[in-house]
Amino acid sequence: MLKISRKRRRQWIGMSFGIFITSIAYVVLSHPANEEYLSKGPLNTGHEELQCSSCHTTAKGNVFQQMQANIMFSVGLRRSEANFGTENVDNNKCLACHERENDRHPLHRFEEPRFANARKEIGVTNCESCHQEHNGVRITQLDVGYCRSCHEETEMKNDPLDVSHKELIGAKQWNTCLQCHDFHGNHIFHAAESIKDTIPIEEIRAYFNGGDSPYAQEKKFYATTEEEFLNQQ
């Protein structure tokens, strides 16, 4: 009869106990009621009622298949990695609820060759470049003067503002852009014609941080709710 040493027995008991505890923790944390314990941080403004599965959808295949695919990728037998556990949250996930035709700055604009330097400067090829999730705010791109990256040569024939755009650009007052213009152009309002009537920069920063919109309450487009999104599937 094979005799198992006391040390080896303790190792097996410890391993079995670890697997048991890990399995219990996995089952408990996988329950929807415990999602807050898995979250990296509070959801951003407007996303408070979403579930983890709203964005982190289950990846294709089972765990074994996902592991096998990634091992094959690591040894050069597969061209791309496989998502493990859940799908990556990319632009398509965001656009499933937020896509609209009237966006003044749609994603494809940032892929134009003439904006290559701007992309390097502020990195704006993903929604999360400006709206990084799990920070409990609305916008995480805190530089309110980023408009300069694409609009340094902006000229207007019939400038409606009492201080011309050319003067503002010449003085590098890039913070004034958002004091008149909603970046995505979704709020319905009339831009100011006098610089003194523009939105104070403090209100813009408060809006970034999750506060009320300083532009207007009425919008051209409202994001798809989770219920509407699920009904479309």
Secondary structure, DSSP 8 states (H G I E B T S, - for coil): -----HHHHHHHHHHHHHHHHHHHHHHHHHSGGGGGGT-SS---TT-TT--HHHHS-B-SS-HHHHHHHHHHHHTTSSSS----SB----HHHHHHHH--TT-SS-GGGGGSGGGHHHHHHH--SSGGGTS-SSSSSS-----TTTTHHHHTT---SS--SSS-HHHHHHTT-GGGHHHH--TT--B-----SSGGGS--HHHHHHHHTT---SS-S-BS-----HHHHHHH-
